[in-house]
């Protein structure tokens, strides 16, 4: 929310609180199919058949209607072939895509910032059809077993497929998805002993992977080049036991004076589970010089930098150089309200993918059943402090005491939430800005220095051990 007297527009927080027509019904159909998938489609029970029918009914008015109805009937009889299961995955993906679109329409109305139209994928090289078929066969075996029926023998069937796919760049995206999915399933085997099944998550992974096995589904992103000034807003850090990703959200101002647009630049790297906290930046910095600019509060001057139609910069240091100092909050107040939002590729249309940069100030922080909220224009907006990374100086306490916030507007658990990227607050009677990515380029903060040193020691030990293994 940028006050009108500062040249900005006021975010309509009231629109975010209003119910969205058809949303609950679409998600109920998705949940019904997910429950059917949990029990497996080899010998479905009446409740599973009802779930399949509910999914088919939800797309009855679409071009998918006939194929999905047939697929649901065959699956309910325990006779679904691979094409039928692909059709069910497509129906589920289409429903979540419609949810994504409805939620984004509300975000556009609330922020007043337009979004680009959906980009069309460019045709790419046709990957090896036999490997796609092998991956699809394994995924269909999973669907027939169901999450309650998985065991190590079923899950291990992905290993050979992944090994064969990884050398092919055109298949690496699917191979990585299958590898991570199989590892997650293997850690939970046997499925019959699970106390709780992550139905939505595993069905998301299954349906996405299944559609990526269709030749031509994973089209090459449309890529162009841009020249101009990049003004960072903040860094979103996502950490797992064996990998970490940093994604910089920024406003790009074209050199030709065109309309500013929202863009992202990200880097993902594998990591040992002993490297945590501020130590993560040691793994990320060598791959993305932009992180130093974020930490120093500088802009970046880009020249012919590749960018996809979805707004993702294909970062190359040769196309960027450090620019003038640029305060993220000044960018949020002045440049963000006029920036055009990015488009979303068809297969990426999912509520979990919503992450829209917003600026809020003039709010009142409070608590609602243990959840921090910002009351904006009389409407409470939940704040997702669980997403604040340990790899930076930003803390939930600083967020709660803040008066202005740069964040990502997300949708989770049935409501919009703000993930803080940076806040303005008062420390010892002085106004300060605290950024989640404040340590990205290095730090003199005592806690950050300590974590960096611990990470340095851990990485040195691991490199020494790896060297000994290679020499043997």
N, C-alpha and C positions, 0 to 999 in steps of 0.2 A: 504494500500500500504506500504510494508516493503522494504526499499531500498536494492538492491542486495548487496551493500558493507557491510551491516550489517548481511548478511547471510540469508536474506529472499528473497521473490519473489515479483515482482511488479504486483499489481492488474491491470488487463486490463480494465481500465475504458471505453475505446473505445467500448468494446464489449457490455457494458451495454447500450450504446446509440444507438446501431444498432437495426433496426426493427426485430421483430420475425415473421417468416412466419406463416400465418394462425391465428395469435393471434386476430386480429381485427374481423375476420369472426366468430371465436368461441364466442367472447364476444358479438357480434351483435346478434347471435342466442339466447344467454342467455337473453339479454335485451328484445328481442322480446317475449320470453316466459314470462318474468317478467311483461311486459305490459299486456299480456293476463290474467295473474293471478290477476292483479290489478282490472280489470273489472269484474272478476268472471267467472266461467265456467258453470254456470247454464243455461244461455241464451247467449252464446257468439255471438258477432258481427263479421262481415266479417274480420275486422282488427285483431281481436283476433284469428280467424281461421287461418289467414295468419301467425301469430306469432307461433302458434302451428306447422304449417307445416314447418316453418323455423327451429324449434328445431329438428323435425324429420329428415329433410334433412341434418342437421349437423352431425347426427350419422348414416347416411345411409350406410356407409361403415364399420360398427362395428357389433358385435354380438347382439347389442340392436336394430338393424334396424327394424326387423319385428314387435316386440312388441311395440316399440315406434310409428311406423307408424300407427298401429292399434289404439293405445291409442290417438294419435293426431286426427285421424278421428272421433273417438267416442266423444272426448272432444269437437271438433268443432261442433258436432251435439247436444251437451248438454246432452249426454247420457253416460258420463264417469263413470265407476264404480271405486271402491277403487283400484283394481289391475291396472287399466289404469292410475290413478293418481300417483301410486307408480312408474310406468314405466316412466312417465314424470319427476318425481323427480330424478329418477336414471339417465336419459339422461342429465338433467341439471347438476347434480353432476359430471358426467363423463366428460362433456365439461370443467367445471371449473378445474377438475383434470388434464385434458390435458394442460390447460393453466398453471397451477402450475408446471407441469413437464417441459414444455418448458422454463419457466422463470428460474427454478432451474438449468436446463442444462446450460443456459447462465451464471448463477452465478458460477457454478462449473468451467466453462471455464475461467471466469474473475478472480477468486480467486486462481485457480490452486489447490484447495483442493478437494479430492474425497469425495463422499458421500456413505454411506452404501446403500445396496439394500433394497427395500421395505420389511418390516417384515410381516410375515404371522401371523394373530391372532390365539391365542390358543383357542380351544373350551371351553366355559364356561358353567355354569349352565343355563338351559333353563328357562327364566322368565315366569311368568304367561301369557299365550297366550291371555286370555280374557282381561287382562288389556292393552296389546299391541293393541288388536283389538279396544278397546274403544278409545284409544288415536288416532289411525289411523282414526276412524270414525269422531272424532272432527276435525282433520286436513283436512279431505276431505270436511267437511262442510265449513271450512274456504275457501278452494279453490273454492267451488261453489259460495259462497257469494262474494268473492273477497275483496280486502282491502277497496274498496269504499262502499261495502255493509255490513261491520261488524257493529254490535251494541252490547250493553252490554249483551243481551240475548244470542247471539251466542258465545261471548267470554267467558262468565261465564260457559259454558259447560265443560271447562277444569278443573274446581275446584275439582269436585268429583274424576276425573281420577288421578289428581296429589296427592290428599290426600290418595288414595288407593295405589299409587306407592311408595311414600316416605319411608314407613317402609321396603321395599324390597331393599337391597343393589344392587342387579342386575339391578334394574329399576331406581335407584336414578339419574343416569346420564340423562336419558330421562325425568324424573320427573322435575329435575331442569331446563332443557331447556324449557319444556312446561310451567312451572310456570313463568319463566321470560318472555317468549314470550307472554303469556296471559296477564301479567301485563302491558307490553308495548302496546299491542293492546288496552287494557281497557283504558289506559291513553289517547288514541287517538280517542275513540268512540264519536259520530258516524263517520264512515269513510267517509261518504258523505260530511262532512264539512271540511275535511282536505285540506289545501292549497297545501301541497306537500306530496306525499306518498314516504317513503323510500323503493322503489321497490326492489332494490338489497338486502338490509339488510333483509327485511321480507321474501323475497323469499329464501334467504340463510337459515334462521331459519326454514322456513316451509319445505324445501326439506331435510334438515338434520334430522329434527324430524321425517319426514315421513319415511325415510329410517331406522331410528333407531327402528321403530315399526315392522320391518320385523324380525321375529325370527332368531337369529343367527347373525344378522348384527353387533351388538355391542359385538364383540369377546373380550375375556380377553387378555390384552396386554401380550406379552411374556416377562417374567421377569427373570433376572439372578442376580448375585451378583458381585461386583467389590471390589478390594482392591488396594489402591495406594494413590496418592496425588492429591488433588483437588485445582486448581489454579483459583480463581475467576477473571472474567473479568469486570463484572458490573451487575447492577440490573435494570430490567425493571419493572416499577410500572404502574399498570393500575387501575384507580379509577372510581367507579360509585357512585351514591347517596347512595346505601345501601350495597356496597361490595367493597373490595379492594384486589388486588393480587400483590404479589411481586415475580418475577422470576429471579433467579440468573443464569447468563450464565457463564460457566467456561470451562477450559480445564482440563481433567482428564488424569493423567499419571499413567498407571498400574504399580504395584510394580514389576511385572515380566519383565519389560522392553519392553512391547508391544507397539504398535502404540498409541500415544495420541489420544483422541477423544473429541469432543465437547459434553457437557452434560448440563442439566438444573436441577435446584431444585426450586420448587415453593411452595407457600402457598397462600391460599385464605381464607378470613374471612369476615363475615358480619360486617357492621359498621353502626352506627347512622349517619345521614346526617350532624350532627353538628361537627363531628370529621373530620378535613381536614388537609392538609399540613403535617408538621412534626409529628403531633399527630397520623398519621396513623401507625407509627412504633410501638407505644405502643400496638396496636392490633396484629401486625404481629410477633414481637419478641418472644413471648412465644411459638410460634409454629415452629420456624426455627432458631436454634442457629447459622446457617451459616451466618445470617445477621450481627452478631457481628464480625465475622471474616472478612467479606467484609469491614466493617467500620474501622477495625483495620489494614487492609492491611496484613492479614495473610492467609496462606494456611490451608487446613484441611486434616488430615490423615484419610482415610476411611478404614474400615475393614468389608468386607462382606456386603457392603451397597447394598440393592436391587436397580436395575435399569431396566427400560423397554428397549425394542429393539429400541424405538424411542429416547433414550438418556435422559429420565426423571428419575432422582433419586427419589426413594420412601423414602424420608428422615426420618431417625430415629436417634435420638441423641446418642443412645447406640452404634451406628456403626461409630461414628465420634468423633474426638478430635482435638483441635486447634493445628496447626503445626507451622512451622517457618514463619517469615515475608516473604511476597511475593508481590512484586510490580506488579500491574495489567498491567502497560505499559511494564515492562520487560517480562511479560507473553505474551503480545500481540506481542512483537517484536521477541521473541525467540520461544515460544511454539505454538502459534496460527498457523503460516504458515504450520506446519507439522501435525496439528490435523485433523482427519477424521470427516467429517460432519455426522449428524444424519439422520436416515431414517425417512420417513413419512408414517403413516398408511393410508390405502386406503381412508377411509372416511374423513381424515384430509387434503387431497390434495386440497388446495384452495389457491388462490393468497394471501388472507389476512393472511394466516398462515406463510408466508415466513418471517423469522427473522434470518438472518445469521450473526454471529459475524464477523466483519472486523476491520482492523486497517489501518488508513490513516495518512500520514504525508507528509510534503513537498508540501502541497496544498496551494492554494490562495483563501481566503474567499472573496466573493462578493455578490452582490444582482442582482436578475433577476426578475423584476416585483414584487418586495416586498418579494421575497422568498430568503432566504440565500442559497448560493451555495458554494461548495468546487470545485475548478477547479483542477482536478487530471490529470496530463499528457496531458493537453490541452483540457480536456473534463469536462464540468460542471456537477456536481452531486448535486441534490437538497438535502437540509438538513431539516429534519422535526423537527423543534424546538418546534412545538405544543405538541410533545410527551414528552418534558422535564418536569418531575414532579415538583410540588411545594413542594414536601416532601424532597427536598435535596438542597444543595448549588449550584448546577449547574444551570446556567441561559443562556438564548439565547445570552446575551451580551458576556458572557465568551466563548461560542461556537464560536461566530463570531470573537473573538480575539485570537483564539487558533492556535497552530501550529501542533498539533497531536491530533487524536481523536480515541477512541474505540467506535464503534457503532454497530447497527444492520442494515443490509442491508434489506430493505423492498421494496415492490412494491405496489404503491398506485396511483390511478388516472392516470393510463397509463404510469407510469415511475418509475424507481428505485429511492429510497430515503434512506438517512442515518438518523437513529435515534441515537443521541448522548447518550452514557452511561457515558463517562468520557472524559475529554480533558486535554491537557497540554497547559498552557498559562503563560503569564507573569503578575504578580501583584506587583506593586511597585518595578520594576526592578528585581524581583526574579521569577525564574521558579517554578510554582506550578502545582499540579495535582488536578483537581476538579471532583468529582464523583457524579453522580445522587443519588447514594446510600450512600453518605458520612455520613449521619445522621442515618443510619440504626441501628447501635448499640448504639446510644447516641451521644450527641454533646455538646460542650461548646460554639458553635456559638450563638450569642445573639438572632438572628431571630429564630433559631431552638429551643432554650430554651424557648422562649416566646410561640411558637406554641405548644410545648410539655406541658407546664403548662396549656394552655387553654384547650387542649385535656383532661388532667388529671381532670380538674374541670368539664368538660362536662360529662365525663364518670362517675365520682363520683355522679353527680346529677342524671344521668340516672339509676345507680345502686340503689340509694336510692329510687327513684320512683318505680322501678321494685320490690324492696323488700316490699314496702308498699302495692303494688297490690297483691303480693303473700300472704302477711299476711292476707289480707282481704278475 
